[in-house]
Amino acid sequence: MAKDPICGMMVDEKTAKWTSDYNGKKYYFCNEKCKITFDKNPKRFAV
């Protein structure tokens, strides 16, 4: 399980529908809104 960096929800990497790659790391999101928020400013949310 991976933690959605926007809302903190746990997301299953195997079934995640929304993902983004940033600085060589893959991020997983629970919904499209969280992905869009991350993609607008990934530096702010990247861990």
HTML snippet that shows the backbone in 3Dmol.js (N, CA, C, O; Angstrom):
<script src="https://3Dmol.org/build/3Dmol-min.js"></script>
<div id="view" style="width:600px;height:400px;position:relative"></div>
<script>
const pdb = `
ATOM      1  N   MET A   1       0.834  -1.189   0.000  1.00  0.00           N
ATOM      2  CA  MET A   1       0.000   0.000   0.000  1.00  0.00           C
ATOM      3  C   MET A   1       0.882   1.258   0.000  1.00  0.00           C
ATOM      4  O   MET A   1       1.949   1.308   0.612  1.00  0.00           O
ATOM      5  N   ALA A   2       0.387   2.250  -0.706  1.00  0.00           N
ATOM      6  CA  ALA A   2       1.094   3.534  -0.773  1.00  0.00           C
ATOM      7  C   ALA A   2       0.157   4.625  -0.255  1.00  0.00           C
ATOM      8  O   ALA A   2      -1.064   4.522  -0.373  1.00  0.00           O
ATOM      9  N   LYS A   3       0.746   5.657   0.313  1.00  0.00           N
ATOM     10  CA  LYS A   3      -0.048   6.756   0.860  1.00  0.00           C
ATOM     11  C   LYS A   3      -0.224   7.844  -0.191  1.00  0.00           C
ATOM     12  O   LYS A   3       0.754   8.343  -0.749  1.00  0.00           O
ATOM     13  N   ASP A   4      -1.468   8.207  -0.456  1.00  0.00           N
ATOM     14  CA  ASP A   4      -1.768   9.318  -1.360  1.00  0.00           C
ATOM     15  C   ASP A   4      -1.157  10.580  -0.723  1.00  0.00           C
ATOM     16  O   ASP A   4      -1.519  10.937   0.398  1.00  0.00           O
ATOM     17  N   PRO A   5      -0.226  11.261  -1.434  1.00  0.00           N
ATOM     18  CA  PRO A   5       0.456  12.407  -0.824  1.00  0.00           C
ATOM     19  C   PRO A   5      -0.444  13.624  -0.624  1.00  0.00           C
ATOM     20  O   PRO A   5      -0.062  14.559   0.080  1.00  0.00           O
ATOM     21  N   ILE A   6      -1.610  13.629  -1.219  1.00  0.00           N
ATOM     22  CA  ILE A   6      -2.517  14.767  -1.088  1.00  0.00           C
ATOM     23  C   ILE A   6      -3.450  14.597   0.111  1.00  0.00           C
ATOM     24  O   ILE A   6      -3.504  15.461   0.986  1.00  0.00           O
ATOM     25  N   CYS A   7      -4.182  13.482   0.150  1.00  0.00           N
ATOM     26  CA  CYS A   7      -5.194  13.313   1.193  1.00  0.00           C
ATOM     27  C   CYS A   7      -4.800  12.333   2.294  1.00  0.00           C
ATOM     28  O   CYS A   7      -5.448  12.277   3.340  1.00  0.00           O
ATOM     29  N   GLY A   8      -3.730  11.553   2.058  1.00  0.00           N
ATOM     30  CA  GLY A   8      -3.262  10.621   3.073  1.00  0.00           C
ATOM     31  C   GLY A   8      -3.920   9.250   3.029  1.00  0.00           C
ATOM     32  O   GLY A   8      -3.575   8.378   3.826  1.00  0.00           O
ATOM     33  N   MET A   9      -4.858   9.044   2.116  1.00  0.00           N
ATOM     34  CA  MET A   9      -5.533   7.754   2.003  1.00  0.00           C
ATOM     35  C   MET A   9      -4.548   6.686   1.505  1.00  0.00           C
ATOM     36  O   MET A   9      -3.666   6.976   0.696  1.00  0.00           O
ATOM     37  N   MET A  10      -4.705   5.467   1.990  1.00  0.00           N
ATOM     38  CA  MET A  10      -3.864   4.369   1.536  1.00  0.00           C
ATOM     39  C   MET A  10      -4.408   3.815   0.216  1.00  0.00           C
ATOM     40  O   MET A  10      -5.608   3.576   0.077  1.00  0.00           O
ATOM     41  N   VAL A  11      -3.503   3.614  -0.753  1.00  0.00           N
ATOM     42  CA  VAL A  11      -3.875   3.182  -2.096  1.00  0.00           C
ATOM     43  C   VAL A  11      -3.083   1.922  -2.435  1.00  0.00           C
ATOM     44  O   VAL A  11      -1.881   1.849  -2.179  1.00  0.00           O
ATOM     45  N   ASP A  12      -3.758   0.937  -3.007  1.00  0.00           N
ATOM     46  CA  ASP A  12      -3.101  -0.305  -3.431  1.00  0.00           C
ATOM     47  C   ASP A  12      -2.361  -0.043  -4.743  1.00  0.00           C
ATOM     48  O   ASP A  12      -2.979   0.295  -5.753  1.00  0.00           O
ATOM     49  N   GLU A  13      -1.045  -0.199  -4.723  1.00  0.00           N
ATOM     50  CA  GLU A  13      -0.239   0.070  -5.930  1.00  0.00           C
ATOM     51  C   GLU A  13      -0.637  -0.816  -7.105  1.00  0.00           C
ATOM     52  O   GLU A  13      -0.524  -0.403  -8.259  1.00  0.00           O
ATOM     53  N   LYS A  14      -1.098  -2.019  -6.822  1.00  0.00           N
ATOM     54  CA  LYS A  14      -1.439  -2.967  -7.888  1.00  0.00           C
ATOM     55  C   LYS A  14      -2.703  -2.572  -8.637  1.00  0.00           C
ATOM     56  O   LYS A  14      -2.855  -2.909  -9.811  1.00  0.00           O
ATOM     57  N   THR A  15      -3.607  -1.867  -7.978  1.00  0.00           N
ATOM     58  CA  THR A  15      -4.888  -1.536  -8.611  1.00  0.00           C
ATOM     59  C   THR A  15      -5.113  -0.034  -8.767  1.00  0.00           C
ATOM     60  O   THR A  15      -6.184   0.388  -9.202  1.00  0.00           O
ATOM     61  N   ALA A  16      -4.125   0.768  -8.421  1.00  0.00           N
ATOM     62  CA  ALA A  16      -4.284   2.226  -8.490  1.00  0.00           C
ATOM     63  C   ALA A  16      -4.558   2.672  -9.923  1.00  0.00           C
ATOM     64  O   ALA A  16      -3.845   2.298 -10.853  1.00  0.00           O
ATOM     65  N   LYS A  17      -5.589   3.466 -10.077  1.00  0.00           N
ATOM     66  CA  LYS A  17      -5.978   3.974 -11.395  1.00  0.00           C
ATOM     67  C   LYS A  17      -5.215   5.251 -11.751  1.00  0.00           C
ATOM     68  O   LYS A  17      -4.957   5.522 -12.924  1.00  0.00           O
ATOM     69  N   TRP A  18      -4.858   6.031 -10.731  1.00  0.00           N
ATOM     70  CA  TRP A  18      -4.191   7.319 -10.958  1.00  0.00           C
ATOM     71  C   TRP A  18      -2.795   7.309 -10.350  1.00  0.00           C
ATOM     72  O   TRP A  18      -2.629   7.073  -9.153  1.00  0.00           O
ATOM     73  N   THR A  19      -1.788   7.569 -11.193  1.00  0.00           N
ATOM     74  CA  THR A  19      -0.399   7.624 -10.740  1.00  0.00           C
ATOM     75  C   THR A  19       0.317   8.775 -11.433  1.00  0.00           C
ATOM     76  O   THR A  19      -0.116   9.251 -12.482  1.00  0.00           O
ATOM     77  N   SER A  20       1.407   9.208 -10.838  1.00  0.00           N
ATOM     78  CA  SER A  20       2.299  10.204 -11.445  1.00  0.00           C
ATOM     79  C   SER A  20       3.725   9.831 -11.091  1.00  0.00           C
ATOM     80  O   SER A  20       3.988   9.272 -10.026  1.00  0.00           O
ATOM     81  N   ASP A  21       4.636  10.142 -11.984  1.00  0.00           N
ATOM     82  CA  ASP A  21       6.054   9.949 -11.733  1.00  0.00           C
ATOM     83  C   ASP A  21       6.687  11.319 -11.551  1.00  0.00           C
ATOM     84  O   ASP A  21       6.457  12.240 -12.335  1.00  0.00           O
ATOM     85  N   TYR A  22       7.494  11.432 -10.491  1.00  0.00           N
ATOM     86  CA  TYR A  22       8.175  12.696 -10.227  1.00  0.00           C
ATOM     87  C   TYR A  22       9.534  12.388  -9.607  1.00  0.00           C
ATOM     88  O   TYR A  22       9.623  11.678  -8.606  1.00  0.00           O
ATOM     89  N   ASN A  23      10.589  12.928 -10.211  1.00  0.00           N
ATOM     90  CA  ASN A  23      11.964  12.722  -9.727  1.00  0.00           C
ATOM     91  C   ASN A  23      12.297  11.241  -9.538  1.00  0.00           C
ATOM     92  O   ASN A  23      12.951  10.867  -8.565  1.00  0.00           O
ATOM     93  N   GLY A  24      11.849  10.412 -10.464  1.00  0.00           N
ATOM     94  CA  GLY A  24      12.184   8.993 -10.425  1.00  0.00           C
ATOM     95  C   GLY A  24      11.367   8.172  -9.437  1.00  0.00           C
ATOM     96  O   GLY A  24      11.660   6.995  -9.227  1.00  0.00           O
ATOM     97  N   LYS A  25      10.355   8.767  -8.831  1.00  0.00           N
ATOM     98  CA  LYS A  25       9.509   8.041  -7.881  1.00  0.00           C
ATOM     99  C   LYS A  25       8.062   8.055  -8.374  1.00  0.00           C
ATOM    100  O   LYS A  25       7.594   9.049  -8.930  1.00  0.00           O
ATOM    101  N   LYS A  26       7.370   6.953  -8.165  1.00  0.00           N
ATOM    102  CA  LYS A  26       5.975   6.861  -8.567  1.00  0.00           C
ATOM    103  C   LYS A  26       5.081   7.183  -7.374  1.00  0.00           C
ATOM    104  O   LYS A  26       5.289   6.676  -6.272  1.00  0.00           O
ATOM    105  N   TYR A  27       4.088   8.029  -7.609  1.00  0.00           N
ATOM    106  CA  TYR A  27       3.122   8.418  -6.594  1.00  0.00           C
ATOM    107  C   TYR A  27       1.751   7.878  -6.994  1.00  0.00           C
ATOM    108  O   TYR A  27       1.397   7.852  -8.172  1.00  0.00           O
ATOM    109  N   TYR A  28       0.993   7.451  -5.993  1.00  0.00           N
ATOM    110  CA  TYR A  28      -0.310   6.825  -6.211  1.00  0.00           C
ATOM    111  C   TYR A  28      -1.398   7.673  -5.578  1.00  0.00           C
ATOM    112  O   TYR A  28      -1.212   8.238  -4.500  1.00  0.00           O
ATOM    113  N   PHE A  29      -2.548   7.759  -6.263  1.00  0.00           N
ATOM    114  CA  PHE A  29      -3.638   8.625  -5.820  1.00  0.00           C
ATOM    115  C   PHE A  29      -4.955   7.867  -5.759  1.00  0.00           C
ATOM    116  O   PHE A  29      -5.196   6.938  -6.529  1.00  0.00           O
ATOM    117  N   CYS A  30      -5.808   8.290  -4.814  1.00  0.00           N
ATOM    118  CA  CYS A  30      -7.096   7.622  -4.618  1.00  0.00           C
ATOM    119  C   CYS A  30      -8.130   8.094  -5.643  1.00  0.00           C
ATOM    120  O   CYS A  30      -9.096   7.384  -5.923  1.00  0.00           O
ATOM    121  N   ASN A  31      -7.931   9.285  -6.199  1.00  0.00           N
ATOM    122  CA  ASN A  31      -8.870   9.780  -7.209  1.00  0.00           C
ATOM    123  C   ASN A  31      -8.179  10.789  -8.124  1.00  0.00           C
ATOM    124  O   ASN A  31      -7.052  11.215  -7.873  1.00  0.00           O
ATOM    125  N   GLU A  32      -8.876  11.153  -9.174  1.00  0.00           N
ATOM    126  CA  GLU A  32      -8.309  12.043 -10.179  1.00  0.00           C
ATOM    127  C   GLU A  32      -8.037  13.443  -9.616  1.00  0.00           C
ATOM    128  O   GLU A  32      -7.064  14.085 -10.011  1.00  0.00           O
ATOM    129  N   LYS A  33      -8.879  13.917  -8.706  1.00  0.00           N
ATOM    130  CA  LYS A  33      -8.692  15.251  -8.122  1.00  0.00           C
ATOM    131  C   LYS A  33      -7.357  15.341  -7.382  1.00  0.00           C
ATOM    132  O   LYS A  33      -6.643  16.335  -7.511  1.00  0.00           O
ATOM    133  N   CYS A  34      -7.019  14.309  -6.611  1.00  0.00           N
ATOM    134  CA  CYS A  34      -5.736  14.306  -5.898  1.00  0.00           C
ATOM    135  C   CYS A  34      -4.570  14.302  -6.886  1.00  0.00           C
ATOM    136  O   CYS A  34      -3.576  14.996  -6.673  1.00  0.00           O
ATOM    137  N   LYS A  35      -4.683  13.529  -7.960  1.00  0.00           N
ATOM    138  CA  LYS A  35      -3.623  13.482  -8.976  1.00  0.00           C
ATOM    139  C   LYS A  35      -3.439  14.853  -9.631  1.00  0.00           C
ATOM    140  O   LYS A  35      -2.309  15.306  -9.813  1.00  0.00           O
ATOM    141  N   ILE A  36      -4.526  15.504  -9.980  1.00  0.00           N
ATOM    142  CA  ILE A  36      -4.454  16.827 -10.615  1.00  0.00           C
ATOM    143  C   ILE A  36      -3.802  17.837  -9.675  1.00  0.00           C
ATOM    144  O   ILE A  36      -2.975  18.643 -10.101  1.00  0.00           O
ATOM    145  N   THR A  37      -4.176  17.794  -8.401  1.00  0.00           N
ATOM    146  CA  THR A  37      -3.578  18.698  -7.409  1.00  0.00           C
ATOM    147  C   THR A  37      -2.074  18.477  -7.327  1.00  0.00           C
ATOM    148  O   THR A  37      -1.304  19.438  -7.308  1.00  0.00           O
ATOM    149  N   PHE A  38      -1.653  17.216  -7.280  1.00  0.00           N
ATOM    150  CA  PHE A  38      -0.228  16.881  -7.227  1.00  0.00           C
ATOM    151  C   PHE A  38       0.480  17.361  -8.491  1.00  0.00           C
ATOM    152  O   PHE A  38       1.540  17.982  -8.410  1.00  0.00           O
ATOM    153  N   ASP A  39      -0.096  17.078  -9.652  1.00  0.00           N
ATOM    154  CA  ASP A  39       0.548  17.417 -10.921  1.00  0.00           C
ATOM    155  C   ASP A  39       0.720  18.923 -11.122  1.00  0.00           C
ATOM    156  O   ASP A  39       1.616  19.345 -11.854  1.00  0.00           O
ATOM    157  N   LYS A  40      -0.109  19.725 -10.496  1.00  0.00           N
ATOM    158  CA  LYS A  40       0.016  21.179 -10.615  1.00  0.00           C
ATOM    159  C   LYS A  40       1.252  21.694  -9.882  1.00  0.00           C
ATOM    160  O   LYS A  40       1.846  22.690 -10.297  1.00  0.00           O
ATOM    161  N   ASN A  41       1.647  21.022  -8.791  1.00  0.00           N
ATOM    162  CA  ASN A  41       2.802  21.479  -8.006  1.00  0.00           C
ATOM    163  C   ASN A  41       3.427  20.282  -7.275  1.00  0.00           C
ATOM    164  O   ASN A  41       3.350  20.205  -6.049  1.00  0.00           O
ATOM    165  N   PRO A  42       4.042  19.352  -8.011  1.00  0.00           N
ATOM    166  CA  PRO A  42       4.566  18.149  -7.381  1.00  0.00           C
ATOM    167  C   PRO A  42       5.649  18.413  -6.324  1.00  0.00           C
ATOM    168  O   PRO A  42       5.764  17.665  -5.353  1.00  0.00           O
ATOM    169  N   LYS A  43       6.430  19.459  -6.512  1.00  0.00           N
ATOM    170  CA  LYS A  43       7.498  19.772  -5.554  1.00  0.00           C
ATOM    171  C   LYS A  43       6.931  19.996  -4.148  1.00  0.00           C
ATOM    172  O   LYS A  43       7.576  19.661  -3.154  1.00  0.00           O
ATOM    173  N   ARG A  44       5.746  20.551  -4.071  1.00  0.00           N
ATOM    174  CA  ARG A  44       5.120  20.850  -2.783  1.00  0.00           C
ATOM    175  C   ARG A  44       4.732  19.575  -2.015  1.00  0.00           C
ATOM    176  O   ARG A  44       4.813  19.535  -0.787  1.00  0.00           O
ATOM    177  N   PHE A  45       4.312  18.538  -2.752  1.00  0.00           N
ATOM    178  CA  PHE A  45       3.776  17.333  -2.110  1.00  0.00           C
ATOM    179  C   PHE A  45       4.717  16.130  -2.119  1.00  0.00           C
ATOM    180  O   PHE A  45       4.503  15.176  -1.370  1.00  0.00           O
ATOM    181  N   ALA A  46       5.744  16.164  -2.948  1.00  0.00           N
ATOM    182  CA  ALA A  46       6.660  15.023  -3.063  1.00  0.00           C
ATOM    183  C   ALA A  46       7.403  14.808  -1.743  1.00  0.00           C
ATOM    184  O   ALA A  46       7.839  15.758  -1.093  1.00  0.00           O
ATOM    185  N   VAL A  47       7.534  13.559  -1.372  1.00  0.00           N
ATOM    186  CA  VAL A  47       8.222  13.198  -0.124  1.00  0.00           C
ATOM    187  C   VAL A  47       9.621  12.706  -0.442  1.00  0.00           C
ATOM    188  O   VAL A  47      10.372  12.350   0.467  1.00  0.00           O
TER     189      VAL A  47
END
`;
const viewer = $3Dmol.createViewer("view");
viewer.addModel(pdb, "pdb");
viewer.setStyle({}, {cartoon: {color: "spectrum"}});
viewer.zoomTo();
viewer.render();
</script>
